[in-house]
């Protein structure tokens, strides 16, 4: 019983860590691009893909 709880806990921790890691990567990839394109649509084309300017 104690082993099952420990296994479930470690699986939950691993899933939470993976979710946190992926959301952090997503935010760091999307955040600056969307913030730059929202505040400066013309200058945001430096290194970021913009459909409007293509």
C-alpha positions, -999 to +999 in steps of 0.1 A: +000+000+000+028+024+009+047+015-022+017+022-044+012+056-028+049+064-034+047+053-070+016+074-076+032+104-059+064+102-080+044+098-112+023+128-102+055+148-095+070+138-128+038+148-147+037+181-129+073+188-136+068+179-173+038+202-175+056+230-158+086+226-180+066+225-212+045+255-202+076+275-193+091+267-227+058+276-244+056+309-225+092+318-232+087+311-269+054+328-273+056+356-247+082+379-262+070+374-297+034+383-289+043+411-266+066+426-292+041+423-320+013+438-298+034+468-287+055+473-319+040+456-350+066+470-373+098+462-353+086+428-342+097+413-375+133+409-363+137+372-360+100+364-355+076+352-381+048+376-389+020+367-413+010+404-418+044+414-432+050+383-453 
